[in-house]
Amino acid sequence: MQAKAQQLPIWYDICDEQDLISNSGVCALLGQQQVAIFTLDWQGHRQLYALSNYDPVGKANVIYRGIMGSVNGQPVVASPLYKEHYCLASGQCLENDALSLPTFEVELKAGKVRIAL
């Protein structure tokens, strides 16, 4: 029995770091996939999160326009349509366990924001 080769993610340059908006979201199009990228600046640290931009309740690509906050100490984004809260780290909806947003690996490298697919 042969072991399957592990496929490494492909990284895509999305934008320059200066294009990010602190404590807010921006949207990028990767092929047919819209990705919401959130920048959380807290106590001198910058954390990036990348989730699907598609709101499964409102059935529209609007997540990047959501309001960032925290619920029980975890960073979230509230959908701008029906206000469901999605965990930025996991994509899980806090109000409905059956809902979640796909998440993507994201990094800053040499001043570029990169996402892995």
CNS distance restraints for C-alpha pairs under 8 A (distance, minus, plus):
assign (resid   9 and name CA) (resid 116 and name CA) 5.56 0.50 0.50
assign (resid   9 and name CA) (resid 117 and name CA) 5.53 0.50 0.50
assign (resid  10 and name CA) (resid 116 and name CA) 5.32 0.50 0.50
assign (resid  10 and name CA) (resid 117 and name CA) 5.51 0.50 0.50
assign (resid  11 and name CA) (resid 114 and name CA) 6.11 0.50 0.50
assign (resid  11 and name CA) (resid 115 and name CA) 5.45 0.50 0.50
assign (resid  11 and name CA) (resid 116 and name CA) 4.27 0.50 0.50
assign (resid  11 and name CA) (resid 117 and name CA) 6.56 0.50 0.50
assign (resid  12 and name CA) (resid 114 and name CA) 5.27 0.50 0.50
assign (resid  12 and name CA) (resid 115 and name CA) 5.33 0.50 0.50
assign (resid  12 and name CA) (resid 116 and name CA) 6.25 0.50 0.50
assign (resid  12 and name CA) (resid 117 and name CA) 7.89 0.50 0.50
assign (resid  13 and name CA) (resid 112 and name CA) 6.33 0.50 0.50
assign (resid  13 and name CA) (resid 113 and name CA) 5.90 0.50 0.50
assign (resid  13 and name CA) (resid 114 and name CA) 4.48 0.50 0.50
assign (resid  13 and name CA) (resid 115 and name CA) 6.73 0.50 0.50
assign (resid  14 and name CA) (resid  28 and name CA) 6.84 0.50 0.50
assign (resid  14 and name CA) (resid 112 and name CA) 7.19 0.50 0.50
assign (resid  14 and name CA) (resid 113 and name CA) 5.50 0.50 0.50
assign (resid  14 and name CA) (resid 114 and name CA) 5.51 0.50 0.50
assign (resid  14 and name CA) (resid 115 and name CA) 6.92 0.50 0.50
assign (resid  15 and name CA) (resid  19 and name CA) 6.46 0.50 0.50
assign (resid  15 and name CA) (resid 112 and name CA) 5.87 0.50 0.50
assign (resid  15 and name CA) (resid 113 and name CA) 5.39 0.50 0.50
assign (resid  15 and name CA) (resid 114 and name CA) 7.55 0.50 0.50
assign (resid  16 and name CA) (resid  20 and name CA) 7.54 0.50 0.50
assign (resid  16 and name CA) (resid 111 and name CA) 5.91 0.50 0.50
assign (resid  16 and name CA) (resid 112 and name CA) 4.54 0.50 0.50
assign (resid  16 and name CA) (resid 113 and name CA) 5.87 0.50 0.50
assign (resid  17 and name CA) (resid 108 and name CA) 7.24 0.50 0.50
assign (resid  17 and name CA) (resid 111 and name CA) 5.25 0.50 0.50
assign (resid  17 and name CA) (resid 112 and name CA) 5.40 0.50 0.50
assign (resid  17 and name CA) (resid 113 and name CA) 5.85 0.50 0.50
assign (resid  18 and name CA) (resid 111 and name CA) 7.94 0.50 0.50
assign (resid  20 and name CA) (resid  25 and name CA) 7.66 0.50 0.50
assign (resid  20 and name CA) (resid  26 and name CA) 6.91 0.50 0.50
assign (resid  20 and name CA) (resid  39 and name CA) 6.84 0.50 0.50
assign (resid  21 and name CA) (resid  25 and name CA) 6.66 0.50 0.50
assign (resid  21 and name CA) (resid  26 and name CA) 7.32 0.50 0.50
assign (resid  21 and name CA) (resid  39 and name CA) 6.65 0.50 0.50
assign (resid  22 and name CA) (resid  39 and name CA) 5.44 0.50 0.50
assign (resid  22 and name CA) (resid  40 and name CA) 6.19 0.50 0.50
assign (resid  22 and name CA) (resid  41 and name CA) 6.07 0.50 0.50
assign (resid  23 and name CA) (resid  38 and name CA) 6.98 0.50 0.50
assign (resid  23 and name CA) (resid  39 and name CA) 5.22 0.50 0.50
assign (resid  23 and name CA) (resid  40 and name CA) 4.66 0.50 0.50
assign (resid  23 and name CA) (resid  41 and name CA) 6.05 0.50 0.50
assign (resid  23 and name CA) (resid  68 and name CA) 6.87 0.50 0.50
assign (resid  24 and name CA) (resid  38 and name CA) 5.64 0.50 0.50
assign (resid  24 and name CA) (resid  39 and name CA) 5.87 0.50 0.50
assign (resid  24 and name CA) (resid  40 and name CA) 7.24 0.50 0.50
assign (resid  24 and name CA) (resid  64 and name CA) 7.77 0.50 0.50
assign (resid  24 and name CA) (resid  65 and name CA) 7.93 0.50 0.50
assign (resid  24 and name CA) (resid  67 and name CA) 7.43 0.50 0.50
assign (resid  24 and name CA) (resid  68 and name CA) 6.63 0.50 0.50
assign (resid  25 and name CA) (resid  36 and name CA) 6.34 0.50 0.50
assign (resid  25 and name CA) (resid  37 and name CA) 5.38 0.50 0.50
assign (resid  25 and name CA) (resid  38 and name CA) 4.28 0.50 0.50
assign (resid  25 and name CA) (resid  39 and name CA) 6.51 0.50 0.50
assign (resid  25 and name CA) (resid  64 and name CA) 4.74 0.50 0.50
assign (resid  25 and name CA) (resid  65 and name CA) 6.37 0.50 0.50
assign (resid  25 and name CA) (resid  66 and name CA) 7.54 0.50 0.50
assign (resid  26 and name CA) (resid  36 and name CA) 5.78 0.50 0.50
assign (resid  26 and name CA) (resid  37 and name CA) 5.33 0.50 0.50
assign (resid  26 and name CA) (resid  38 and name CA) 6.58 0.50 0.50
assign (resid  26 and name CA) (resid  64 and name CA) 5.56 0.50 0.50
assign (resid  26 and name CA) (resid  65 and name CA) 7.65 0.50 0.50
assign (resid  27 and name CA) (resid  34 and name CA) 6.75 0.50 0.50
assign (resid  27 and name CA) (resid  35 and name CA) 5.66 0.50 0.50
assign (resid  27 and name CA) (resid  36 and name CA) 4.64 0.50 0.50
assign (resid  27 and name CA) (resid  37 and name CA) 6.12 0.50 0.50
assign (resid  27 and name CA) (resid  53 and name CA) 7.27 0.50 0.50
assign (resid  27 and name CA) (resid  64 and name CA) 5.92 0.50 0.50
assign (resid  28 and name CA) (resid  34 and name CA) 5.73 0.50 0.50
assign (resid  28 and name CA) (resid  35 and name CA) 5.24 0.50 0.50
assign (resid  28 and name CA) (resid  36 and name CA) 6.56 0.50 0.50
assign (resid  28 and name CA) (resid  37 and name CA) 7.59 0.50 0.50
assign (resid  29 and name CA) (resid  33 and name CA) 5.77 0.50 0.50
assign (resid  29 and name CA) (resid  34 and name CA) 4.56 0.50 0.50
assign (resid  29 and name CA) (resid  35 and name CA) 6.24 0.50 0.50
assign (resid  30 and name CA) (resid  34 and name CA) 6.22 0.50 0.50
assign (resid  30 and name CA) (resid  35 and name CA) 7.26 0.50 0.50
assign (resid  33 and name CA) (resid  52 and name CA) 7.59 0.50 0.50
assign (resid  34 and name CA) (resid  52 and name CA) 6.23 0.50 0.50
assign (resid  34 and name CA) (resid  53 and name CA) 5.41 0.50 0.50
assign (resid  34 and name CA) (resid  54 and name CA) 7.28 0.50 0.50
assign (resid  34 and name CA) (resid  61 and name CA) 7.34 0.50 0.50
assign (resid  35 and name CA) (resid  50 and name CA) 6.45 0.50 0.50
assign (resid  35 and name CA) (resid  51 and name CA) 5.72 0.50 0.50
assign (resid  35 and name CA) (resid  52 and name CA) 4.76 0.50 0.50
assign (resid  35 and name CA) (resid  53 and name CA) 4.97 0.50 0.50
assign (resid  36 and name CA) (resid  50 and name CA) 5.59 0.50 0.50
assign (resid  36 and name CA) (resid  51 and name CA) 5.29 0.50 0.50
assign (resid  36 and name CA) (resid  52 and name CA) 5.83 0.50 0.50
assign (resid  36 and name CA) (resid  53 and name CA) 4.82 0.50 0.50
assign (resid  36 and name CA) (resid  63 and name CA) 6.47 0.50 0.50
assign (resid  36 and name CA) (resid  64 and name CA) 4.80 0.50 0.50
assign (resid  37 and name CA) (resid  48 and name CA) 6.95 0.50 0.50
assign (resid  37 and name CA) (resid  49 and name CA) 5.68 0.50 0.50
assign (resid  37 and name CA) (resid  50 and name CA) 4.49 0.50 0.50
assign (resid  37 and name CA) (resid  51 and name CA) 6.64 0.50 0.50
assign (resid  37 and name CA) (resid  64 and name CA) 6.87 0.50 0.50
assign (resid  38 and name CA) (resid  48 and name CA) 5.71 0.50 0.50
assign (resid  38 and name CA) (resid  49 and name CA) 5.14 0.50 0.50
assign (resid  38 and name CA) (resid  50 and name CA) 6.35 0.50 0.50
assign (resid  38 and name CA) (resid  64 and name CA) 7.36 0.50 0.50
assign (resid  39 and name CA) (resid  46 and name CA) 6.74 0.50 0.50
assign (resid  39 and name CA) (resid  47 and name CA) 5.86 0.50 0.50
assign (resid  39 and name CA) (resid  48 and name CA) 4.84 0.50 0.50
assign (resid  39 and name CA) (resid  49 and name CA) 6.67 0.50 0.50
assign (resid  40 and name CA) (resid  45 and name CA) 7.99 0.50 0.50
assign (resid  40 and name CA) (resid  46 and name CA) 5.67 0.50 0.50
assign (resid  40 and name CA) (resid  47 and name CA) 5.11 0.50 0.50
assign (resid  40 and name CA) (resid  48 and name CA) 6.39 0.50 0.50
assign (resid  41 and name CA) (resid  45 and name CA) 5.56 0.50 0.50
assign (resid  41 and name CA) (resid  46 and name CA) 4.49 0.50 0.50
assign (resid  41 and name CA) (resid  47 and name CA) 6.43 0.50 0.50
assign (resid  42 and name CA) (resid  46 and name CA) 6.55 0.50 0.50
assign (resid  48 and name CA) (resid 106 and name CA) 6.56 0.50 0.50
assign (resid  48 and name CA) (resid 107 and name CA) 6.97 0.50 0.50
assign (resid  49 and name CA) (resid  88 and name CA) 6.03 0.50 0.50
assign (resid  49 and name CA) (resid  89 and name CA) 6.57 0.50 0.50
assign (resid  49 and name CA) (resid 103 and name CA) 7.93 0.50 0.50
assign (resid  49 and name CA) (resid 104 and name CA) 7.70 0.50 0.50
assign (resid  49 and name CA) (resid 105 and name CA) 7.73 0.50 0.50
assign (resid  49 and name CA) (resid 106 and name CA) 6.45 0.50 0.50
assign (resid  50 and name CA) (resid  88 and name CA) 7.54 0.50 0.50
assign (resid  50 and name CA) (resid 103 and name CA) 5.74 0.50 0.50
assign (resid  50 and name CA) (resid 104 and name CA) 5.24 0.50 0.50
assign (resid  50 and name CA) (resid 105 and name CA) 6.78 0.50 0.50
assign (resid  50 and name CA) (resid 106 and name CA) 6.19 0.50 0.50
assign (resid  50 and name CA) (resid 115 and name CA) 7.76 0.50 0.50
assign (resid  51 and name CA) (resid  88 and name CA) 7.30 0.50 0.50
assign (resid  51 and name CA) (resid  91 and name CA) 6.65 0.50 0.50
assign (resid  51 and name CA) (resid 101 and name CA) 6.23 0.50 0.50
assign (resid  51 and name CA) (resid 102 and name CA) 5.67 0.50 0.50
assign (resid  51 and name CA) (resid 103 and name CA) 4.25 0.50 0.50
assign (resid  51 and name CA) (resid 104 and name CA) 5.95 0.50 0.50
assign (resid  52 and name CA) (resid  63 and name CA) 7.60 0.50 0.50
assign (resid  52 and name CA) (resid 101 and name CA) 5.70 0.50 0.50
assign (resid  52 and name CA) (resid 102 and name CA) 5.41 0.50 0.50
assign (resid  52 and name CA) (resid 103 and name CA) 6.32 0.50 0.50
assign (resid  52 and name CA) (resid 104 and name CA) 7.99 0.50 0.50
assign (resid  53 and name CA) (resid  61 and name CA) 5.09 0.50 0.50
assign (resid  53 and name CA) (resid  62 and name CA) 5.87 0.50 0.50
assign (resid  53 and name CA) (resid  63 and name CA) 4.77 0.50 0.50
assign (resid  53 and name CA) (resid  64 and name CA) 6.08 0.50 0.50
assign (resid  54 and name CA) (resid  59 and name CA) 6.83 0.50 0.50
assign (resid  54 and name CA) (resid  60 and name CA) 5.62 0.50 0.50
assign (resid  54 and name CA) (resid  61 and name CA) 4.19 0.50 0.50
assign (resid  54 and name CA) (resid  62 and name CA) 6.29 0.50 0.50
assign (resid  54 and name CA) (resid  63 and name CA) 6.26 0.50 0.50
assign (resid  54 and name CA) (resid 101 and name CA) 7.70 0.50 0.50
assign (resid  55 and name CA) (resid  59 and name CA) 5.39 0.50 0.50
assign (resid  55 and name CA) (resid  60 and name CA) 5.44 0.50 0.50
assign (resid  55 and name CA) (resid  61 and name CA) 5.96 0.50 0.50
assign (resid  55 and name CA) (resid  62 and name CA) 6.39 0.50 0.50
assign (resid  55 and name CA) (resid  63 and name CA) 6.05 0.50 0.50
assign (resid  55 and name CA) (resid  79 and name CA) 7.12 0.50 0.50
assign (resid  55 and name CA) (resid 101 and name CA) 7.91 0.50 0.50
assign (resid  56 and name CA) (resid  60 and name CA) 7.35 0.50 0.50
assign (resid  56 and name CA) (resid  99 and name CA) 7.59 0.50 0.50
assign (resid  57 and name CA) (resid  82 and name CA) 7.43 0.50 0.50
assign (resid  58 and name CA) (resid  81 and name CA) 6.12 0.50 0.50
assign (resid  58 and name CA) (resid  82 and name CA) 6.86 0.50 0.50
assign (resid  62 and name CA) (resid  66 and name CA) 7.21 0.50 0.50
assign (resid  62 and name CA) (resid  79 and name CA) 7.43 0.50 0.50
assign (resid  62 and name CA) (resid  80 and name CA) 6.98 0.50 0.50
assign (resid  62 and name CA) (resid  81 and name CA) 7.96 0.50 0.50
assign (resid  63 and name CA) (resid  77 and name CA) 7.72 0.50 0.50
assign (resid  63 and name CA) (resid  78 and name CA) 7.86 0.50 0.50
assign (resid  63 and name CA) (resid  79 and name CA) 5.63 0.50 0.50
assign (resid  63 and name CA) (resid  80 and name CA) 6.86 0.50 0.50
assign (resid  65 and name CA) (resid  79 and name CA) 7.59 0.50 0.50
assign (resid  65 and name CA) (resid  80 and name CA) 6.29 0.50 0.50
assign (resid  66 and name CA) (resid  77 and name CA) 5.69 0.50 0.50
assign (resid  66 and name CA) (resid  78 and name CA) 5.17 0.50 0.50
assign (resid  66 and name CA) (resid  79 and name CA) 4.85 0.50 0.50
assign (resid  66 and name CA) (resid  80 and name CA) 4.71 0.50 0.50
assign (resid  67 and name CA) (resid  77 and name CA) 5.41 0.50 0.50
assign (resid  67 and name CA) (resid  78 and name CA) 5.19 0.50 0.50
assign (resid  67 and name CA) (resid  79 and name CA) 7.08 0.50 0.50
assign (resid  67 and name CA) (resid  80 and name CA) 6.98 0.50 0.50
assign (resid  68 and name CA) (resid  75 and name CA) 7.25 0.50 0.50
assign (resid  68 and name CA) (resid  76 and name CA) 5.73 0.50 0.50
assign (resid  68 and name CA) (resid  77 and name CA) 4.39 0.50 0.50
assign (resid  68 and name CA) (resid  78 and name CA) 6.41 0.50 0.50
assign (resid  69 and name CA) (resid  75 and name CA) 5.80 0.50 0.50
assign (resid  69 and name CA) (resid  76 and name CA) 5.38 0.50 0.50
assign (resid  69 and name CA) (resid  77 and name CA) 6.20 0.50 0.50
assign (resid  69 and name CA) (resid  78 and name CA) 7.72 0.50 0.50
assign (resid  70 and name CA) (resid  74 and name CA) 5.17 0.50 0.50
assign (resid  70 and name CA) (resid  75 and name CA) 4.33 0.50 0.50
assign (resid  70 and name CA) (resid  76 and name CA) 5.24 0.50 0.50
assign (resid  70 and name CA) (resid  77 and name CA) 7.93 0.50 0.50
assign (resid  71 and name CA) (resid  75 and name CA) 6.67 0.50 0.50
assign (resid  71 and name CA) (resid  76 and name CA) 6.76 0.50 0.50
assign (resid  74 and name CA) (resid  87 and name CA) 6.90 0.50 0.50
assign (resid  75 and name CA) (resid  87 and name CA) 6.09 0.50 0.50
assign (resid  75 and name CA) (resid  88 and name CA) 5.82 0.50 0.50
assign (resid  75 and name CA) (resid  89 and name CA) 7.52 0.50 0.50
assign (resid  76 and name CA) (resid  85 and name CA) 6.01 0.50 0.50
assign (resid  76 and name CA) (resid  86 and name CA) 5.30 0.50 0.50
assign (resid  76 and name CA) (resid  87 and name CA) 4.43 0.50 0.50
assign (resid  76 and name CA) (resid  88 and name CA) 5.07 0.50 0.50
assign (resid  77 and name CA) (resid  85 and name CA) 5.55 0.50 0.50
assign (resid  77 and name CA) (resid  86 and name CA) 5.39 0.50 0.50
assign (resid  77 and name CA) (resid  87 and name CA) 6.68 0.50 0.50
assign (resid  77 and name CA) (resid  88 and name CA) 6.57 0.50 0.50
assign (resid  78 and name CA) (resid  83 and name CA) 4.96 0.50 0.50
assign (resid  78 and name CA) (resid  84 and name CA) 5.39 0.50 0.50
assign (resid  78 and name CA) (resid  85 and name CA) 4.33 0.50 0.50
assign (resid  78 and name CA) (resid  86 and name CA) 6.36 0.50 0.50
assign (resid  79 and name CA) (resid  83 and name CA) 4.52 0.50 0.50
assign (resid  79 and name CA) (resid  84 and name CA) 5.40 0.50 0.50
assign (resid  79 and name CA) (resid  85 and name CA) 6.44 0.50 0.50
assign (resid  79 and name CA) (resid  86 and name CA) 7.71 0.50 0.50
assign (resid  84 and name CA) (resid  93 and name CA) 6.69 0.50 0.50
assign (resid  84 and name CA) (resid  94 and name CA) 7.24 0.50 0.50
assign (resid  84 and name CA) (resid  95 and name CA) 6.38 0.50 0.50
assign (resid  85 and name CA) (resid  93 and name CA) 5.65 0.50 0.50
assign (resid  85 and name CA) (resid  94 and name CA) 5.59 0.50 0.50
assign (resid  85 and name CA) (resid  95 and name CA) 6.82 0.50 0.50
assign (resid  86 and name CA) (resid  91 and name CA) 5.47 0.50 0.50
assign (resid  86 and name CA) (resid  92 and name CA) 5.41 0.50 0.50
assign (resid  86 and name CA) (resid  93 and name CA) 4.37 0.50 0.50
assign (resid  86 and name CA) (resid  94 and name CA) 6.06 0.50 0.50
assign (resid  86 and name CA) (resid 100 and name CA) 7.21 0.50 0.50
assign (resid  86 and name CA) (resid 101 and name CA) 7.53 0.50 0.50
assign (resid  87 and name CA) (resid  91 and name CA) 4.95 0.50 0.50
assign (resid  87 and name CA) (resid  92 and name CA) 5.40 0.50 0.50
assign (resid  87 and name CA) (resid  93 and name CA) 6.46 0.50 0.50
assign (resid  87 and name CA) (resid  94 and name CA) 7.13 0.50 0.50
assign (resid  89 and name CA) (resid 103 and name CA) 7.61 0.50 0.50
assign (resid  90 and name CA) (resid 101 and name CA) 7.90 0.50 0.50
assign (resid  90 and name CA) (resid 103 and name CA) 6.60 0.50 0.50
assign (resid  91 and name CA) (resid 100 and name CA) 5.14 0.50 0.50
assign (resid  91 and name CA) (resid 101 and name CA) 4.52 0.50 0.50
assign (resid  91 and name CA) (resid 102 and name CA) 6.06 0.50 0.50
assign (resid  91 and name CA) (resid 103 and name CA) 5.97 0.50 0.50
assign (resid  92 and name CA) (resid  97 and name CA) 7.05 0.50 0.50
assign (resid  92 and name CA) (resid  99 and name CA) 6.43 0.50 0.50
assign (resid  92 and name CA) (resid 100 and name CA) 4.22 0.50 0.50
assign (resid  92 and name CA) (resid 101 and name CA) 6.36 0.50 0.50
assign (resid  93 and name CA) (resid  97 and name CA) 6.10 0.50 0.50
assign (resid  93 and name CA) (resid  98 and name CA) 7.72 0.50 0.50
assign (resid  93 and name CA) (resid  99 and name CA) 5.43 0.50 0.50
assign (resid  93 and name CA) (resid 100 and name CA) 5.26 0.50 0.50
assign (resid  93 and name CA) (resid 101 and name CA) 7.71 0.50 0.50
assign (resid 104 and name CA) (resid 115 and name CA) 6.61 0.50 0.50
assign (resid 104 and name CA) (resid 116 and name CA) 6.35 0.50 0.50
assign (resid 104 and name CA) (resid 117 and name CA) 6.94 0.50 0.50
assign (resid 105 and name CA) (resid 115 and name CA) 5.67 0.50 0.50
assign (resid 105 and name CA) (resid 116 and name CA) 5.28 0.50 0.50
assign (resid 105 and name CA) (resid 117 and name CA) 7.64 0.50 0.50
assign (resid 106 and name CA) (resid 113 and name CA) 7.15 0.50 0.50
assign (resid 106 and name CA) (resid 114 and name CA) 5.59 0.50 0.50
assign (resid 106 and name CA) (resid 115 and name CA) 4.49 0.50 0.50
assign (resid 106 and name CA) (resid 116 and name CA) 6.45 0.50 0.50
assign (resid 107 and name CA) (resid 113 and name CA) 5.86 0.50 0.50
assign (resid 107 and name CA) (resid 114 and name CA) 5.30 0.50 0.50
assign (resid 107 and name CA) (resid 115 and name CA) 6.63 0.50 0.50
assign (resid 108 and name CA) (resid 112 and name CA) 5.50 0.50 0.50
assign (resid 108 and name CA) (resid 113 and name CA) 4.73 0.50 0.50
assign (resid 108 and name CA) (resid 114 and name CA) 6.19 0.50 0.50
assign (resid 109 and name CA) (resid 113 and name CA) 6.58 0.50 0.50
assign (resid 109 and name CA) (resid 114 and name CA) 7.15 0.50 0.50
